[in-house]
Amino acid sequence: GSRGLLRVLLAGRPKLLAGFNIKFDILHLIADPEDYAAYQEWVADGGLVWDGQLAEYLLDGMVQESHMLSLDEVAPRYGGTVKIDEVKALWEKGVDTHHIPRQLLMDYLTGRDGEGGDILNTELILLGQLKAARELRMMNSMRLNMGALLASIEMERNGLHVDKALGLEQAAQLGQDIARMREKMLQNLPKEL
């Protein structure tokens, strides 16, 4: 399992954790209370994340076509290659990760014969995106967006308080407002319409 993995990683006090759709990975890792405490301390001490998926969306001008790109779509842009398909095929067949041969998973993460691999591709993406962001003078925007991602991770883990009673009260009021507006609109439409 992943229990304690984040604590081990953060014990080295890295300044930056880079990933691709890193929120998914961090939320999985901070499910363990001790890992979550280590993560909170790391963030409070200035730890930062870099999400290659979010960064690519920002670098591309936040166009719809660049929203939620996959690692395989982005890696070739920075000299990377597509992942080894065998692991994905097993997942699609319903095979749990812990039943996939360890060497195949390692090849998936680190690549095989210099091809593919999540780790190498993520590193290439990070380095290419940092260069592009610096050239475009976007580093402040990137930092702010990655900081907002940290907030999103925290909110998604802990949830947000919702005043349901107030929300239902406001919804009822809006329903009345809509009914009045609809009635007024219908009075102004030609009868034959």
C-alpha positions as CSV (number, residue, x, y, z in Angstrom):
1,G,0.0,0.0,0.0
2,S,0.9,3.7,0.0
3,R,0.6,4.1,3.8
4,G,3.7,6.1,4.9
5,L,5.0,6.7,1.4
6,L,4.3,10.4,1.5
7,R,6.0,10.7,4.9
8,V,9.1,9.0,3.5
9,L,9.1,11.3,0.4
10,L,8.6,14.5,2.5
11,A,11.2,13.6,5.1
12,G,13.8,14.7,2.5
13,R,12.2,18.1,2.6
14,P,11.7,18.6,-1.2
15,K,10.7,22.1,-2.2
16,L,8.6,20.9,-5.1
17,L,6.4,17.9,-5.8
18,A,5.8,17.5,-9.6
19,G,3.2,15.4,-11.2
20,F,0.5,15.2,-13.8
21,N,-3.0,15.6,-12.4
22,I,-1.1,15.6,-9.1
23,K,-4.2,16.3,-7.1
24,F,-5.4,12.7,-7.7
25,D,-2.1,11.3,-6.3
26,I,-1.9,13.6,-3.3
27,L,-5.5,13.0,-2.3
28,H,-4.8,9.2,-2.4
29,L,-1.6,9.6,-0.3
30,I,-3.1,12.0,2.3
31,A,-5.9,9.6,3.1
32,D,-3.6,8.3,5.8
33,P,-3.8,10.7,8.8
34,E,-0.1,10.6,9.5
35,D,0.8,11.3,5.9
36,Y,-1.8,14.1,5.9
37,A,-0.1,15.6,9.0
38,A,3.3,15.4,7.3
39,Y,1.8,16.9,4.1
40,Q,0.2,19.8,6.0
41,E,3.6,20.6,7.7
42,W,5.4,20.4,4.4
43,V,2.9,22.9,2.8
44,A,3.1,25.2,5.8
45,D,6.9,25.2,5.5
46,G,6.6,26.4,1.9
47,G,6.3,23.2,-0.1
48,L,5.0,23.7,-3.6
49,V,3.4,21.5,-6.3
50,W,3.6,21.6,-10.0
51,D,0.8,20.0,-12.0
52,G,1.9,19.4,-15.6
53,Q,-1.8,19.1,-16.7
54,L,-2.7,22.4,-15.2
55,A,0.5,24.1,-16.4
56,E,-0.2,23.0,-20.0
57,Y,-3.7,24.4,-19.8
58,L,-2.3,27.7,-18.6
59,L,0.5,27.8,-21.2
60,D,-2.0,27.1,-24.0
61,G,-4.1,30.1,-23.0
62,M,-6.8,28.1,-21.1
63,V,-8.5,27.0,-24.4
64,Q,-11.1,24.3,-24.1
65,E,-9.0,21.9,-26.3
66,S,-6.2,22.0,-23.7
67,H,-8.4,21.3,-20.7
68,M,-7.6,18.0,-18.9
69,L,-5.0,16.8,-21.5
70,S,-3.5,13.4,-20.8
71,L,0.1,12.7,-20.0
72,D,0.4,10.9,-23.4
73,E,-0.9,14.0,-25.2
74,V,1.5,16.3,-23.5
75,A,4.7,14.3,-23.1
76,P,5.6,14.3,-26.9
77,R,5.5,18.1,-26.8
78,Y,8.5,18.1,-24.5
79,G,10.5,15.2,-26.0
80,G,8.7,12.4,-24.1
81,T,7.0,9.3,-25.4
82,V,3.7,7.6,-24.8
83,K,3.3,5.2,-21.9
84,I,3.6,1.4,-22.1
85,D,0.1,0.2,-23.1
86,E,0.3,-3.2,-21.3
87,V,-0.6,-1.7,-17.9
88,K,-3.4,0.4,-19.2
89,A,-4.8,-2.7,-21.0
90,L,-4.8,-4.7,-17.8
91,W,-6.5,-1.9,-15.9
92,E,-9.2,-1.7,-18.6
93,K,-9.7,-5.5,-18.1
94,G,-10.4,-4.8,-14.4
95,V,-7.0,-6.1,-13.1
96,D,-6.1,-4.4,-9.8
97,T,-2.7,-2.7,-9.7
98,H,-1.4,-5.0,-6.9
99,H,-2.1,-8.0,-9.3
100,I,0.1,-6.5,-12.1
101,P,3.6,-7.9,-12.2
102,R,6.0,-5.6,-10.4
103,Q,8.5,-5.3,-13.3
104,L,5.7,-4.3,-15.7
105,L,4.6,-1.5,-13.2
106,M,8.3,-0.4,-12.9
107,D,8.5,-0.2,-16.7
108,Y,5.3,1.8,-16.8
109,L,6.8,4.2,-14.2
110,T,10.4,4.4,-15.4
111,G,10.2,3.4,-19.0
112,R,11.6,0.5,-21.0
113,D,14.6,0.9,-23.3
114,G,14.5,4.7,-23.0
115,E,10.8,4.8,-24.0
116,G,7.8,6.0,-22.0
117,G,7.6,6.0,-18.3
118,D,5.6,8.4,-16.2
119,I,8.6,9.6,-14.2
120,L,10.8,10.5,-17.2
121,N,7.8,12.0,-19.0
122,T,6.8,14.1,-16.0
123,E,10.3,15.4,-15.6
124,L,10.6,16.3,-19.2
125,I,7.2,18.1,-19.1
126,L,8.2,20.0,-15.9
127,L,11.5,21.2,-17.3
128,G,9.9,22.2,-20.6
129,Q,7.0,24.0,-19.0
130,L,9.3,25.9,-16.6
131,K,11.3,27.1,-19.6
132,A,8.2,28.1,-21.5
133,A,6.7,29.8,-18.4
134,R,9.8,31.8,-17.8
135,E,10.1,32.9,-21.5
136,L,6.4,33.9,-21.4
137,R,6.9,35.7,-18.1
138,M,4.2,33.5,-16.6
139,M,5.9,32.3,-13.4
140,N,3.9,34.4,-11.1
141,S,0.7,33.2,-12.6
142,M,1.9,29.6,-12.4
143,R,2.8,30.0,-8.7
144,L,-0.6,31.5,-8.0
145,N,-2.4,28.7,-9.8
146,M,-0.4,26.0,-8.2
147,G,-1.1,27.6,-4.8
148,A,-4.8,27.5,-5.7
149,L,-4.4,23.9,-6.5
150,L,-3.1,23.3,-2.9
151,A,-6.2,25.0,-1.6
152,S,-8.4,22.8,-3.9
153,I,-6.7,19.7,-2.6
154,E,-7.4,20.7,1.0
155,M,-11.0,21.6,0.2
156,E,-11.6,18.3,-1.7
157,R,-10.1,16.3,1.2
158,N,-12.0,18.0,3.9
159,G,-15.1,19.1,2.1
160,L,-16.8,22.5,2.4
161,H,-19.5,23.5,4.9
162,V,-22.8,24.1,3.2
163,D,-25.7,25.7,5.0
164,K,-28.3,23.5,3.5
165,A,-31.3,25.2,5.2
166,L,-30.2,28.6,3.9
167,G,-29.6,27.1,0.4
168,L,-33.1,25.6,0.3
169,E,-34.6,28.9,1.5
170,Q,-32.7,30.8,-1.2
171,A,-33.8,28.3,-3.8
172,A,-37.4,28.7,-2.8
173,Q,-37.1,32.5,-3.1
174,L,-35.5,32.1,-6.5
175,G,-38.2,29.8,-7.6
176,Q,-40.8,32.5,-6.7
177,D,-38.8,35.1,-8.6
178,I,-38.6,32.9,-11.7
179,A,-42.3,32.3,-11.6
180,R,-43.0,36.0,-11.4
181,M,-40.6,36.7,-14.3
182,R,-42.1,33.9,-16.4
183,E,-45.6,35.3,-15.8
184,K,-44.4,38.8,-16.8
185,M,-42.7,37.5,-19.9
186,L,-45.7,35.6,-21.0
187,Q,-47.9,38.7,-20.7
188,N,-45.6,40.5,-23.1
189,L,-45.6,37.7,-25.8
190,P,-48.1,37.7,-28.6
191,K,-51.1,35.5,-27.8
192,E,-50.6,33.4,-31.0
193,L,-47.1,32.4,-30.0
